[in-house]
Amino acid sequence: MSHAPDIYNFYVYILTNKHKTVLYTGVTNNLTLRLQQHQEKKNPKSFIVKYNVHYLLFYEHFGWIQEAIVREKEIKNLTRQKKINFRKNAKMEFLNHSFE
């Protein structure tokens, strides 16, 4: 069974905390909802809650989950500096307003 490309929505994203001391990379099919879930701190033992990570620095859209997962793995293997340099966001500006 074949599908038209890019009919699905998957996102790879990078989050940080207020002081930009940690980076978290994830994948989701609903970035708006995922950002909300991170802010609600549903799992008190998670990395997100422990380091207060919910500021969006970077995201990419994919039409297929397999592509998104491959990209997530690539990003997780990059150095911190290479992650910061994505999309010319070297100033590490928060992008949450794009999904509010």
Stockholm file with secondary structure:
# STOCKHOLM 1.0

chainA/1-100         MSHAPDIYNFYVYILTNKHKTVLYTGVTNNLTLRLQQHQEKKNPKSFIVKYNVHYLLFYEHFGWIQEAIVREKEIKNLTRQKKINFRKNAKMEFLNHSFE
#=GR chainA/1-100 SS CCCCTTCSCEEEEEEECTTCCCEEEEEESCHHHHHHHHHHTCCTTSHHHHTTCCEEEEEEEESSHHHHHHHHHHHHTSCHHHHHTGGGCTTCCCCGGGGC
#=GC SS_cons         CCCCTTCSCEEEEEEECTTCCCEEEEEESCHHHHHHHHHHTCCTTSHHHHTTCCEEEEEEEESSHHHHHHHHHHHHTSCHHHHHTGGGCTTCCCCGGGGC
//
